[in-house]
């Protein structure tokens, strides 16, 4: 029989979890996972120092999905792919995606991702220099090949933008060159909404013109003057409006990412979760 002390503790824990979990899950469209995730670059120092304890703290504030970022200790912060998977599962979270490089370790990267059980491998930076249409077409070819590699392994390949992809060459926006020269079945775009608005572009415009091309988002508010990330509601991204357009974008997984903080990464993430819960 449960004791009164145990009952009170469990009730309190449940109430806290209910408070922190977003209550706005109804914003998602058909096919979108209702659970919010986090890009672990937000907690890069904490993950480097104590990945398991950091994941425990992340789970405690209601985060249900994880996207890793390449670190000095590898793709899984010193853990094996299997350890990363099992740690997340034990905490009620799912390892969905990971930021990687398209480099000479690509085959090993795929093998690790398969062992981790994750669904996506996301190239996190342009693998070839040159802000030209010609280079972006070459990169598109490389991305299509990487997509084929991932598909053969039961994975999905994608690309995460920054600001520079929205520069133009000869009147063509380079990000659009990338979109138009990649196979949508092989290359799954992760749109960073924050860097998109910093570049002076409107995410809704891309949702309209390239409907269904963005199965992953980085939900990131931005201080438009300093061009750095900030807590939700303090920057230039209309988060409520973005969340009303999830269906058109094709998004299935939304990862919160914040690179700079008013105080600490955990306090910022708590703020972000509470902000979402009030929309």
Secondary structure, 3 states (H helix, E strand, C coil): CCCHHHHHHHHHHHHHHHHHCCCCHHHCCCCCCCCCEEEHHHHHHHHHHCHHHHHHHHHHCCCCEEEEECECCECCCCCCHHHHHHHHHHCCCEEEEEEECCCCCHHHHHHHHHHHCCCEEEECCCCCCCCCHHHHHHHHHHHHHHHHHHHHCCCEEEEECCCHHHCEECCEEHHHHHHHCCCCCCEEEEEEHHHHHHCCCCHHHHHHHCCCCCCEEEECEEECCCCEEECCCCCCCCHHHHHCCHHHHCCCEEEECCCCCCCCHHHHHHHHHHHHHCC
